[in-house]
Amino acid sequence: MIKVIIERHIADELGEHYEKAAKATLQKAMQAHGFISGEALRDSNDPNHRVVIANYRTINDWQHWLSSPERKEMMEQLKPMLDQEEKFTVLEH
């Protein structure tokens, strides 16, 4: 199993819109092959800093989801709300 940490920083005043789009993205990810579980968190010191921690069976499963048309479509909705590029960290046991 691997853990993927996805960090996003959203633009001011877009938190509510981001939450709706991010939930839809997580729901799609839950259907991806190899997805085990995930959670979405907000930085207590910076409400615009969001972190998603997702567990996948293998790194190949994560890479497949990362490059999937479904994720690309969802990111088209999220990207305009971000004021920085997404940052990914992949962790293994």
Secondary structure, 3 states (H helix, E strand, C coil): CEEEEEEEEECCCCHHHHHHHHHHHHHHHHCCCCEEEEEEEECCCCCCEEEEEEEECCHHHHHHHHCCHHHHHHHHHHHHHECCCCEEEEEEC
